[in-house]
Amino acid sequence: CGSTAVRVCDQCYTILYDPTNKDPGRDAVFQSSHVSPAVLDEPFNAEALSKLRPNTGGMTLPLALQHDDQAWMLSPENDMANVQIFDEFYYDQSPSVGLCLSILALHSDARQRGALLLTFAENMSNHMRPVAPGVANEEVDHYLVISMMQNLMLNAKMEFAKAGDMSSIERCDTYLGYAELLRMLVADHYKDIPSLQDLANQDTARLLRNKLLEDDRPELAVEVSTKCNLDTQSVWLAWAKACILSGQYAAAREKLDHCWKPRSSKVQISHQQQSLLNSVIEYIEVKSIIPQCSAVELLEQNPSEHSSVPMKHTPPPSRSAHKEDHPVSLHTHLDSVRFAECLHYLHRFGTTLQLLQFLQRHNMLNKACALLLDKEVSEELFIEGLAEPCVRRGTLRDLLDQMLALDGTLNQFERYLMVLCRYLSAKRLQTSLYFLQLFMRDYIRAAMSCIKFFTGQVGSPPHTYIDMHQRLPWLHRAKEHFRSAIDHSSWTESVTVSTSGWQLVSSGIPKSQQQLQRQQEAQQAALTASIATTASGFMSGGRTSIYDLAPDGDSSAGNLDGGGVSQTIQARKYMQPPDITRHMNTIKLQIEVTEFMKSVVPATSASASAPGRRPMPTLFNRMAVREELATQVMSLDPNVEDGFKLAQKIIQDFRLSNARVLCGASQRIATQRDWRRLDALFRCMQSMGMSSGQTHDDVILAAIKVISRESSESKQLDKLVGLLQSCDSKVSALISSGKLKNAYLASVKAQRVDLVKQIAMVAKEKNQPAISRVCEQFLSQQA
C-alpha cells in the first residue's frame, strides 16, 4: 500500500516480484492484464491505478491486488471508509501470530504489549468452548489454537521480562500450564473444553475436577488440581476409594502413598489426616466389594473441598476380589485380606490411638494388649482407645482376661489398671469399679465399694429403714471382703459378670477350706440375688464420706497402681489389722442397728423416714450424723430399754457425747407427750449410774423446755422440776415455765443472790412488779 511493505504469500511473490523467475506463466499473467512488472514496483498513486485496465470479463490477479477497493489503506480523513475496511478484513478471521507481533512491535510500552498478547490468548481460548454441553466445536482446530496461544504467551512473557514485571511473568507461567492442561483434555477427547478464565476461577476449576472424577478420568483430575492450585489430596483419596470399592487394594495403596506422609514419631499427624484415614478404614470395613453407587449421589454427599468423591465407572473387580474369604478370627467380620489392608494403613499413616480403636472395635483385645506393652502406650490413650470403649460395650472382663493371659502377675499392666480405676471412679461407674477391685483382689477398696452401695453414695440413697434393710447384703459382703484382706486363704474367689448380675465362682480352693466354702454358699446366693436387683440403680450420684474409695482423701481411688492376682501385687489398699477389725465392728453394729430399726418401724411409722426425704443416717457418716442415729435408736424404741442399750453401744464405740444423745431423745419423747417412755428413759439412766450430776439435769431440762409452753401440762412439769437436783437447774426450769415466785423462793432458800438478780430482770421484762419488788427488797437486805 504505497510505500508500506505488505505481506504476500510465497506463490504471489514468486510470480509477481521475483526477478529471477523465468517462468513463462509469469509473462502470460502480465500480458493478459497489459501490465508490466515495473508498475507494481512503483509507489502506489492514482497514475499507477490509471494504467491498470481490465481486459475482458473479471479482474486479473495483479489488478485485484492493486484495485482501490482492496487497497487496505486507512485514511485519516474518511472514517466511513476506515469502518468499511475494518468490516471487510480483520485478523481474527485469519489470525497470523507473526503479523500480530510485527504490528505490536511498533508500540513503545513493553508491559502493555505483553498485556495485550495475554488478552489475545484469553480471547482465543473462548473459541474452544463447546457449542453445547458435551458437543465440541468441530470447526475449530484445537491443536492449532492451543499452539497459537502458547506462542502468544511466550512472547508476552518476553515482553514482561523486558519491563521487569515479575508478577506478570508468573501469570504467563500459569497460563502456559493451563495451555498444557487444555492440550491434555483435547488429547483425551474431552468435549467440554474450558477457557483460560474458567481455569483461573477455582470454583469452575473445582467443578471441572469433580466432573472428571465422575467420568472416571482421575489422571486428568489430578492434573487439574495440580495446575489450578486445588487440593490434590482429595483426588488421590477419591481415586483410592474407587479402587477399594472395586477390590483393587494394591492400586489403592499406590494412590494413598501420594495422599499422606508416613507416620513419624517426630511429626504430629494432623486431625484432618486422621479423619481421612478413618474414612478409608471405614471403606475397607463396610463398603469394600459392594455394588457400584451413583456418582451424583456420592458427589452430593461430599461437596466440600476436602471430601472424597468416588468415581462413577470403576474398573470391574478381579475375580479374586469377590472370592469369599474366611474371617481373620471369630471376633471380627473382616477377612484376612481386608484386615491386613487396615493394619497396613494404620501402621503406616495412622496414630496409636486409631490402631487401638480399630483392634478394640473388632474385639482383637489380645493384640491391643500386646500393643500396649510393645509401644508403651500412654495412660490417656489407653483410656480413650481401649478402656472406655470396652466399658461402654460391656467387654471389660474380656480386656482384663487378655491382660491376665499376657502377664499372669499383671505387673506390666500396673499403670493401666491404676488409671482405669481412677477413670471408673471419676465416671461413678461403681459396679465396674467393684468388679475391677475384686479382679485385682483389692479387698479393702472392694469392701468400701460395698459400703457405698449400702449408704447410697452411688445411686439413690435409702429413705426408709425398710429400704435400708433390703441393702444389708452389701454389708455382709463388705464384712467378708475385710475378712479376706486379713486372710487371703479364706476367700479365694474370682468374680465374673453375667446378664443376671454378679456371680461368685470359687477357684483353686484347697480341700481344707471346702467346709468354709459350703458355709458361704447359702449367704453368697442371697447376696447375688440382692445385688442383681439393686446394683443397676446405683450407677449415678454419690457424695464423699470417710468410707469413700480413697479414705485418705483421694477421691480418685487413691494410688491404685494396677496389680494382678498373684502375691506380688503392690497396688492394693493396705490397712493394719486393728483398723480392719474396727471397720468390721462398725459394719456389724450397723447391721444390728438396721435390723433393730426395721423391727420398730411398724410401731413408729411416722418416724420411719427422715424428714424432708433426706438420706437415712448411718454409722459410716460424720459424728453429728452418728449422734442423730443414736438419738433415733433411743427415741423410736417403744420400750426404750433395748434402744437405750443399743444407743449406748454406739456412743461407746464412736465416743459420742452421751449428754447430747440423751437430751435429743428426751426432747423427742417429750414432743410426743409419751410420759411412760420418758419415765422409762430416766429409769434406764438411773440403772446406768446417771441418776445424779449435770447430765441428769440436762436431760430433764430438755424435756421441760418442750412442755413449759403449755399450761395443761403443769402437773407433769412440776414432777419433772422435782426430779432436778441442782438449784441452778430448778430455777432455770421454773423461769422457763413462767413460775417466777417459785423460782424466787428456791433461790432465797439456797441464798443465791445471783439467781435472785436474774429473776428480778425477768420480772421486769414480763411486767410482774410484785415479784420485782420482792427481789429488790431481798437484794437490799443482802447488801
Secondary structure, DSSP 8 states (H G I E B T S, - for coil): -TTS-----HHHHHHHT-TT---HHHHHHHHHHT--HHHHHS---HHHHHT----SSS--HHHHHH-GGG-----TT-HHHHHHHHHH--TTTS--HHHHHHHHTT-S-HHHHHHHHHHHHHHHHHTTS-SBTTB--TTS-HHHHHHHHHHHHHHHHHHHHHHT-HHHHHHHHHHHHHHHHHHHHHHTT-SS---HHHHHSHHHHHHHHHHHHHTT-HHHHHHHHHHTT--SHHHHHHHHHHHHHTT-HHHHHHHHHHHS---BTTB---HHHHHHHHHHHHIIIIITT-----HHHHHHH--STTS----SS-----HHHHS---BSSTT-S-BHHHHHHHHHHHHHH--HHHHHHHHHHTT-HHHHHHHHHHHT--HHHHIIIIIHHHHHHT-HHHHHHHHHHH-TT--TTHHHHHHHHHHHHHTT-HHHHHHHHHHTT-HHHHHHHHHHHHHTSSS----BHHHHHHTHHHHHHHHHHHHHHH-GGG--EEEEEETTEEEEEE-S--GGGHHHHHHHHHHHHHHHHHHHHHGGG-SS-----TTSS-TTS-TTTSS-----SSTT---S----HHHHHHHHHHHHHHHHHHHHHHHHTGGGGGGSB-GGG-----TTS-HHHHHHHHHHHHHH-SSSHHHHHHHHHHHHHHT--HHHHHHHHHHHHHHTT-HHHHHHHHHHHHHTT-SSSHHHHHHHHHHHHHHTT-GGGHHHHHHHHHH--SHHHHHHHHHHHT-HHHHHHHHHHTT-HHHHHHHHHHHHHTT-HHHHHHHHHHHHHH-
